[in-house]
């Protein structure tokens, strides 16, 4: 039986510059009831976050024009360290994962995004993770 996620009380900032990837993420998240905010680059993500500190979780693409996902994550974590940031990227090398975690990402999911894995990871951080002080880093890849 497929798990149903009900996140009507959650706000997710999706930072993604690729239209196809953004459409996929929105389709996956649309069934959860979460409010979805979208930023198409790192600069916009940081500004958005500064003006909307009620954001519960950030899905961060790493390869962005201008301020990249790593730099944006660092700035977001400086503003509100308790906000979980999940890196979602096509970068699969060990050094890329290390850069993500060093920048402050809490989890790492490789593209193409597997919907159930993404939802399970988000649910972990909504229910347990940082909200209860467990600063655990999780690595997922397809």
C-alpha positions as CSV (number, residue, x, y, z in Angstrom):
1,X,0.0,0.0,0.0
2,X,1.3,3.4,-1.0
3,X,2.0,5.8,1.9
4,X,0.0,9.0,1.8
5,X,1.8,12.2,3.0
6,X,-0.4,15.0,4.4
7,X,1.7,18.2,4.8
8,X,-1.0,20.9,4.6
9,X,0.8,22.7,7.5
10,X,4.2,22.6,5.7
11,X,5.9,25.2,3.4
12,X,8.6,23.9,1.0
13,X,10.9,26.1,-1.0
14,X,11.9,24.5,-4.2
15,X,15.1,26.0,-5.8
16,X,15.3,24.7,-9.3
17,X,16.3,26.3,-12.6
18,X,15.4,23.4,-14.9
19,X,11.8,23.6,-16.1
20,X,11.4,19.8,-16.4
21,X,12.8,19.1,-13.0
22,X,10.6,21.8,-11.5
23,X,7.5,20.3,-13.1
24,X,8.4,16.9,-11.7
25,X,9.0,18.2,-8.2
26,X,5.8,20.2,-8.2
27,X,3.9,17.1,-9.5
28,X,5.4,14.9,-6.7
29,X,4.6,17.5,-4.0
30,X,1.2,18.5,-5.2
31,X,-0.4,15.4,-3.7
32,X,1.0,16.2,-0.2
33,X,-0.9,19.4,0.4
34,X,2.3,21.3,1.2
35,X,2.5,24.9,0.1
36,X,5.2,25.1,-2.6
37,X,7.3,28.2,-3.1
38,X,9.6,28.4,-6.1
39,X,12.9,30.1,-6.7
40,X,14.8,29.7,-10.0
41,X,18.2,30.7,-8.7
42,X,20.3,30.9,-5.6
43,X,20.0,34.7,-5.2
44,X,16.2,34.5,-5.4
45,X,16.2,31.6,-3.0
46,X,18.1,33.5,-0.3
47,X,15.9,36.6,-0.7
48,X,12.8,34.5,-0.6
49,X,14.0,32.8,2.5
50,X,14.8,36.1,4.2
51,X,11.3,37.3,3.6
52,X,9.6,33.9,4.4
53,X,11.4,32.4,7.4
54,X,8.4,30.2,8.1
55,X,9.7,27.8,5.4
56,X,9.9,24.3,6.8
57,X,12.2,22.7,4.3
58,X,14.3,23.6,1.2
59,X,14.8,21.4,-1.9
60,X,18.0,22.8,-3.4
61,X,19.4,22.2,-6.8
62,X,23.1,22.5,-6.6
63,X,24.0,23.7,-10.1
64,X,22.4,27.1,-10.4
65,X,23.4,30.2,-12.3
66,X,24.8,33.1,-10.2
67,X,24.8,32.1,-6.6
68,X,25.0,28.3,-6.8
69,X,23.1,25.9,-4.5
70,X,26.0,25.4,-2.1
71,X,26.4,29.2,-1.6
72,X,22.6,29.6,-1.2
73,X,22.5,26.8,1.3
74,X,25.2,28.4,3.4
75,X,23.4,31.7,3.5
76,X,20.0,30.0,4.3
77,X,21.7,28.1,7.1
78,X,23.2,31.3,8.4
79,X,19.7,32.8,8.6
80,X,18.0,29.8,10.1
81,X,20.3,26.8,10.9
82,X,17.4,24.5,11.9
83,X,15.8,24.5,8.4
84,X,16.5,21.2,6.6
85,X,18.0,21.5,3.2
86,X,17.9,18.6,0.8
87,X,20.3,18.7,-2.1
88,X,18.8,17.4,-5.3
89,X,21.4,17.1,-8.0
90,X,22.8,15.1,-10.9
91,X,26.3,15.3,-9.4
92,X,27.1,11.8,-8.1
93,X,30.8,12.0,-7.2
94,X,31.9,11.6,-3.6
95,X,33.5,15.1,-3.6
96,X,30.2,16.6,-4.7
97,X,28.4,14.9,-1.8
98,X,31.0,16.2,0.6
99,X,30.7,19.7,-0.7
100,X,26.9,19.6,-0.2
101,X,27.3,18.4,3.4
102,X,30.1,20.9,4.1
103,X,27.8,23.7,2.8
104,X,25.1,22.6,5.3
105,X,22.8,20.3,3.3
106,X,21.1,17.7,5.5
107,X,20.4,15.1,2.8
108,X,21.5,14.4,-0.8
109,X,19.3,12.9,-3.4
110,X,20.5,12.3,-7.0
111,X,18.6,13.0,-10.1
112,X,16.6,11.6,-11.7
113,X,14.4,12.0,-8.6
114,X,12.7,8.9,-7.3
115,X,9.4,10.2,-5.9
116,X,9.1,7.8,-3.0
117,X,12.6,8.4,-1.9
118,X,12.2,12.1,-2.0
119,X,8.9,12.0,0.0
120,X,10.4,9.6,2.6
121,X,13.4,11.9,3.1
122,X,11.2,14.9,3.5
123,X,8.9,13.1,5.9
124,X,11.9,12.1,8.0
125,X,12.9,15.7,8.4
126,X,9.4,16.9,9.0
127,X,8.7,14.3,11.7
128,X,12.1,13.7,13.3
129,X,15.2,15.2,11.9
130,X,16.1,18.7,12.8
131,X,12.8,19.5,14.4
132,X,13.8,17.3,17.3
133,X,17.4,18.2,17.3
134,X,18.7,15.2,15.5
135,X,21.3,16.8,13.2
136,X,21.8,13.7,11.1
137,X,23.0,13.7,7.6
138,X,21.4,11.2,5.2
139,X,22.8,10.2,1.8
140,X,20.4,8.8,-0.8
141,X,21.2,8.0,-4.4
142,X,19.5,6.0,-7.1
